[in-house]
């Protein structure tokens, strides 16, 4: 999608876009000019721009210049394939053009290449977005910084770079030297002599000869170099950037970047002395969206993300997500500090006392000595069930590790990308598990778990011989039925049953078992006989009751079957054919009025 840039200054509109629907005629113009000045645009007799893609514009209030950032095809090189070059162009805000030459055209137009390159790599030559970071209050505008997102023309994979440029370097480059274009051969050559009018404002009174030189000398010989490498990512495709300055607890100024990816994630990055540090990753959209604008309000502390469906507001600081001191410290967010008195991670306020913040992890002192909020969490699980132990990463740069009272082989324990641990419960895997986060040489415990095996459901178990008196069960031996009637064992022994058996007058006889021929003592031991207590547990009563109920049920079933059989037999005999002789005994004649003719009235129907 073709992009354009526009800015309004004192009621005047400055635009950088294409003037035709095909996009073949790029223009940088000024409209609604003040004080009777004419509207101006680029000279079309010379190809000043070649297929540009504008991304941003900015004002230099001290020199009254406007800068436009774009990417175009570099015609100063003769390659088989078109080489795309990121550039910055300048025009003077109050330019009115020449008197005869370049009438109503920019006489201050000039352009320079910007270079964003990592060591030993090809330059990132496709400019995606540029954000202007204004200087601190009370400082010179020369301290203005420009942060640009670049991609590579030759890369087939994801990969972006963020580079920074200073306004002072851009000013220096536009002072010269320059290269001039041969109109006939379309070749560029350096300008050897000094031309004081090149890249300057207020050329309305300059001679036509000087303006003819200005007309074809608009490309600088030097590039605008980056202010050190800022951020290079081979995994993320950034599309938009915003930046802000903030004062940390140590009194120093830090730059915080907000980078938006193609997949809808927002990365918050702080530029430290050790290098860039990704503070957090925020999901702005559930699905990838084409972002059209990214506006930062430092006074409100809100970042506005605009797309075709609306506008999303994202706070620049989310200190409340850090619930412990060391999480707040390891985040290394210059906008967040840990309050020891309130025991919360909160935004930085000049009136706060007893706060801690450590953006330089090379300082090894422990600022959270009293941070003991991590307790053991018990996890109960049955045998051969999967246990899931989550571990929340305190920051994107933290490295998580698991320790236990035993080794953690990968064949048994599975570590997920989010830091969680999974395994099957067994007698060998129960125990204590500790998740630790390490960042910058500092280790802190994130989570503690104690995995225990749940007891299996209680089944029916055979009672042991060593159980107490209340747990004994009477043993019923299996004997051969005798010819005599069943007798009781003695006068002093009473058998607790549901039905009282009749005691015989003969003396009890010894009965032999079928297997071993031992004496039947009705469950008594060979020692002195004692009387059974009524509270002794026995299944004999239940057995007798169940047997009686079964006998009654069978009896009812038999009687019911006999009754049904007799009813069927009786019904079958009553339906048999009756003979004429028995008609008087079993049937009754019934006279029925006939509806037939008079001659048939003498007939009578008998049923």
C-alpha positions, -999 to 999 in steps of 0.1 A, spaced: 0 0 0 13 35 -10 20 57 20 21 95 22 31 121 48 16 154 57 21 180 84 4 214 92 25 243 105 9 277 112 -21 269 91 0 258 61 -2 222 48 29 204 37 24 171 18 46 144 4 25 121 -19 17 112 -55 -5 136 -75 -19 110 -99 -40 79 -93 -12 58 -108 13 71 -84 38 80 -111 42 117 -102 55 121 -67 53 156 -53 63 176 -22 40 206 -20 29 234 3 -7 245 3 -27 273 20 5 295 21 4 325 45 11 362 39 3 361 2 31 337 -7 25 313 -36 20 276 -32 52 257 -42 61 222 -53 89 202 -69 103 210 -103 91 183 -128 117 190 -155 142 170 -135 135 136 -119 141 147 -83 124 116 -69 122 80 -83 94 58 -71 94 71 -36 75 56 -6 71 83 20 68 73 57 72 104 78 79 141 81 93 164 108 100 201 114 133 217 125 120 248 144 154 265 147 163 264 110 127 264 98 132 233 76 111 203 70 125 168 66 107 140 47 118 103 51 112 79 23 127 50 2 133 53 -35 152 37 -64 188 49 -64 196 61 -100 231 70 -91 240 33 -92 240 12 -124 229 -23 -113 209 -50 -131 183 -48 -104 170 -16 -90 186 -7 -57 163 8 -31 178 35 -9 164 51 22 166 88 22 158 121 39 149 152 20 147 188 31 128 219 21 127 253 37 94 262 53 93 298 39 106 290 4 88 310 -24 108 299 -54 129 319 -79 119 350 -98 124 336 -133 141 302 -128 123 277 -105 92 299 -102 69 285 -76 93 256 -72 114 246 -42 149 262 -44 159 245 -11 152 209 -21 180 184 -13 182 148 -4 207 125 13 209 87 19 206 73 55 226 43 64 214 16 88 238 -13 89 249 -39 114 285 -51 115 295 -75 87 260 -74 72 243 -59 42 226 -26 50 189 -25 58 176 -4 30 138 -5 32 125 22 55 92 12 72 86 40 97 103 70 114 95 86 148 107 120 158 118 121 195 118 158 206 147 170 227 144 174 265 127 205 278 151 234 277 176 217 254 186 226 218 166 212 189 199 197 177 194 169 203 163 157 184 165 120 176 149 101 148 142 64 153 136 44 121 125 8 114 143 -8 85 141 -40 65 164 -56 40 157 -58 3 178 -90 0 164 -109 30 137 -135 24 131 -141 61 118 -121 89 142 -95 102 142 -58 110 166 -32 124 159 -1 144 184 27 140 188 61 155 198 93 137 205 128 152 193 161 138 227 176 141 242 149 118 214 156 92 222 193 93 259 187 88 253 164 58 231 190 40 258 216 42 277 196 15 295 185 -4 271 177 -32 269 157 -65 255 172 -97 234 155 -124 243 156 -161 210 161 -177 221 146 -210 240 115 -198 220 111 -165 253 105 -147 263 119 -113 296 137 -107 309 154 -75 310 191 -72 346 201 -66 342 238 -59 323 252 -29 288 263 -37 274 284 -7 238 284 -20 233 246 -21 210 234 6 203 269 19 171 289 24 162 323 11 173 319 -25 145 340 -41 169 368 -50 197 346 -64 207 349 -100 194 325 -126 228 310 -132 230 300 -96 195 286 -96 204 265 -127 232 249 -107 208 244 -77 182 228 -101 205 199 -109 226 197 -78 204 182 -50 221 150 -39 247 150 -11 279 131 -14 278 119 22 254 97 40 236 102 73 251 76 95 234 59 124 241 68 160 254 34 170 234 1 164 202 2 183 183 -30 178 186 -58 153 161 -87 153 161 -117 131 128 -131 144 105 -101 144 90 -80 116 85 -45 131 63 -21 112 58 10 134 79 27 161 73 53 188 98 66 214 99 86 246 124 99 271 119 91 308 138 99 340 147 68 361 152 66 399 190 70 394 184 105 379 195 95 344 175 98 311 166 67 292 150 62 258 120 37 257 109 24 223 75 9 214 77 -14 184 47 -29 167 50 -62 149 30 -75 119 13 -101 141 -3 -75 164 22 -76 193 37 -45 209 73 -47 223 85 -23 249 122 -18 247 146 3 269 180 13 256 206 6 283 243 9 284 246 -28 280 223 -28 250 186 -28 242 164 -48 267 129 -60 258 108 -52 289 75 -68 279 54 -80 250 18 -68 248 -8 -83 225 -28 -55 210 -49 -74 184 -61 -110 186 -57 -112 148 -31 -94 126 -43 -59 116 -29 -33 92 -19 -5 115 -22 29 100 -9 51 128 9 50 161 7 81 183 23 85 217 9 109 243 37 113 269 16 136 291 -12 111 294 10 81 294 -9 64 266 0 49 233 -27 51 207 -28 24 179 -50 32 150 -63 8 124 -93 5 101 -115 -9 129 -108 19 154 -83 31 179 -67 11 208 -52 27 239 -22 10 255 -7 24 288 30 31 285 36 16 320 20 -15 335 38 -18 368 9 -36 385 17 -68 366 48 -73 387 36 -88 420 69 -92 438 100 -71 445 124 -91 424 99 -93 395 97 -55 395 135 -52 397 143 -78 370 118 -62 345 143 -32 344 115 -8 334 126 28 341 89 37 345 84 13 374 99 11 410 93 -11 440 79 7 471 92 -10 502 67 8 524 37 -2 504 51 -34 490 39 -28 455 54 -21 421 43 13 411 51 42 387 80 65 395 70 96 415 94 123 427 77 124 461 81 87 468 105 75 494 121 41 502 119 29 466 143 5 448 152 2 411 181 -14 394 185 -10 356 221 -21 356 222 -58 366 260 -57 369 253 -44 404 249 -76 423 235 -63 456 203 -79 467 176 -52 469 148 -76 479 162 -94 509 128 -96 526 110 -110 495 97 -143 508 63 -145 492 69 -179 474 54 -208 493 50 -245 486 20 -256 466 8 -291 471 -3 -311 440 -22 -343 446 -25 -368 417 -32 -405 412 -8 -430 399 0 -427 361 -18 -394 358 -1 -364 341 10 -335 363 12 -300 350 34 -275 370 32 -240 355 61 -215 359 54 -178 350 84 -161 333 90 -128 352 105 -111 322 111 -119 285 149 -121 291 147 -145 321 158 -181 317 137 -207 336 151 -239 350 137 -267 372 154 -285 401 142 -314 422 155 -339 448 162 -362 419 174 -360 383 150 -347 356 157 -368 324 140 -356 292 126 -390 286 104 -387 317 100 -349 322 88 -326 294 96 -289 295 72 -267 275 82 -235 257 62 -214 283 84 -229 311 59 -254 325 69 -290 335 49 -321 327 54 -357 338 35 -389 348 31 -396 385 49 -426 398 66 -435 431 99 -423 416 85 -388 405 67 -377 436 86 -350 456 96 -313 456 100 -293 424 114 -257 423 113 -233 393 140 -207 392 144 -177 369 179 -163 361 186 -130 345 218 -110 344 235 -134 369 206 -130 394 186 -162 404 152 -161 420 127 -188 428 95 -184 409 74 -214 420 76 -243 445 56 -275 442 53 -306 463 38 -335 443 21 -362 463 4 -394 452 -33 -397 460 -44 -429 478 -63 -454 457 -100 -462 465 -103 -486 494 -112 -521 484 -125 -552 503 -95 -567 521 -92 -600 540 -92 -593 578 -59 -602 595 -57 -626 624 -41 -599 646 -72 -577 645 -90 -568 677 -120 -585 692 -144 -563 675 -129 -571 640 -131 -609 644 -153 -629 621 -167 -663 630 -153 -690 608 -179 -715 594 -162 -748 586 -174 -770 558 -185 -805 570 -201 -836 556 -238 -839 564 -244 -865 591 -273 -890 592 -283 -877 626 -301 -844 632 -281 -813 637 -273 -809 674 -259 -781 695 -224 -785 709 -230 -781 746 -254 -768 772 -230 -739 780 -226 -728 744 -254 -708 727 -253 -702 689 -266 -668 680 -288 -673 650 -320 -661 635 -337 -695 640 -333 -713 674 -324 -750 668 -337 -777 691 -311 -792 714 -310 -830 715 -308 -850 747 -278 -871 735 -243 -860 742 -226 -839 714 -207 -862 690 -174 -853 674 -177 -846 638 -148 -850 614 -141 -827 585 -139 -841 550 -103 -828 544 -84 -831 576 -106 -851 600 -102 -826 628 -129 -820 655 -157 -796 648 -157 -771 676 -181 -746 659 -152 -721 656 -139 -726 692 -103 -730 701 -90 -760 721 -88 -740 753 -115 -735 779 -148 -726 763 -161 -692 768 -196 -678 761 -199 -657 729 -207 -621 734 -238 -607 716 -217 -579 700 -195 -604 681 -199 -597 644 -213 -625 624 -229 -630 589 -250 -660 600 -281 -640 608 -279 -622 575 -274 -655 557 -305 -671 573 -327 -640 566 -316 -640 529 -323 -677 527 -358 -673 541 -366 -645 517 -353 -665 488 -375 -695 499 -406 -673 502 -399 -658 468 -396 -692 452 -428 -703 469 -448 -673 457 -434 -679 422 -445 -715 422 -480 -708 436 -485 -681 411 -475 -704 382 -499 -731 394 -527 -706 397 -521 -693 362 -520 -728 348 -553 -738 364 -570 -707 351 -559 -714 316 -570 -750 319 -605 -740 332 -609 -714 305 -600 -740 278 -628 -764 290 -655 -738 290 -649 -729 254 -654 -764 239 -684 -771 216 -717 -780 233 -738 -809 221 -775 -806 214 -783 -829 243 -767 -806 268 -784 -776 254 -810 -775 280 -784 -778 308 -759 -753 297 -776 -729 273 -805 -706 276 -828 -698 247 -832 -661 239 -859 -648 216 -849 -620 195 -872 -598 175 -867 -602 138 -866 -574 113 -874 -598 84 -905 -600 63 -939 -612 77 -936 -645 60 -904 -652 79 -917 -643 114 -923 -679 123 -886 -685 125 -868 -680 158 -831 -676 163 -816 -695 192 -781 -687 205 
